[in-house]
Amino acid sequence: MATEKAQSSYRHETKDKDEDAAEGLLERAAETVRSTTSQATDLADRALAQSREVGAMAQNAPVAVREALDTSLKQQPMATLALVAALGFVLGALWKS
């Protein structure tokens, strides 16, 4: 009888320890999920901000190229013509391949 009580008590203690360990694991897993979610959200926010910046820069690029081309044409027309010819040659070679 005393042995049965001891075994029952041992099983109960073991069950309680297992439940406590499982709860601890669940809490750590939940914290890991929260942390990972937060990091992913931060990363997505930064990527969105960077893509907006790149989009704004891309919209300004044609204007900047045109201004640079106009300035170059006024200051060095022959060099600009040579540059455009070289660029045309490279684009033609890439198109053909």
N, C-alpha and C positions, 0 to 999 in steps of 0.2 A: 504494500500500500504506500509506504513512504517512497519507494522507488518510482511508483506511478506518479505521485505528486511531483517528485523531482523532475521526472521526464516531462510532465505537463508544463511545469514552470520553465524548464529549459526551452521547450518548444515555443512557449509564449514569449519569452525573452528574445529568442532567435527571430521570431516573426516580427516583433517590434523593431528590432535592429534592422531587419531587411526592409521593413516599411520606411523607417527613417532614412536608410541609405537610398531607397528609391525616390523618396521625396527630395532628398538633396540632389540627386542626379537630375530630376525633373526641373528643379529650380535653376541649376547650372545650365541645363539645356535651354530653358526659357530665356535666361540672361544672354546666352550666346546668340540666340535667334534675335533678340532685341538689339544687341550690339551690331550684329551683321546687317540687320535691316537699316539701322541708323547709318552705318558706313555706306551701304549701297545707296541710300537716299542722298547722302552728302556727295557721293561720287556722281550720281545722276545730275544733281543740281550744278556741280562744277562743270560737267560736260555740257549742259545746256547753256550755261553762261559763256563758256568758251565758244560754242557753236554760234551764239548770237554775235560775239565779237568778230569771229571769222566772217560771218555773213555781212556784217557792217563793213569790214575791210574789203570784202569782195565787191560790194556795191561801189566803193570809192575807187577801186583799182582802175576801171576804165577812164575815169576822169583824170587820175594821176598820170596814166600812160599818155593820154592825149595831151596833157599839159607839158609833159616831158618831151614828147615828140614835137610839139609846136616850138618849144624853146630850142630844141636841138636843130630843127629845120632853120630857124632864124640865125642861130649862132654858127652852125657848122653844116651847111646843106650837103656838101659832098660826102662827109663822113656819115651823115644820116642816110643818104642814098645807098652807100656801100653796106651799111648795117641792114637796111631793109632788103637789099638784094641777097645778102648772106642768109638772112632769116627766111626769105622765100625759097632759096635753094635747099635749106635744111628741111623746111616743111614739105617741099616737093619730094625730097628723097625719102622722108618718113612716110608720105602718102603712098609712094610707089611700092615700098616694101611690105 
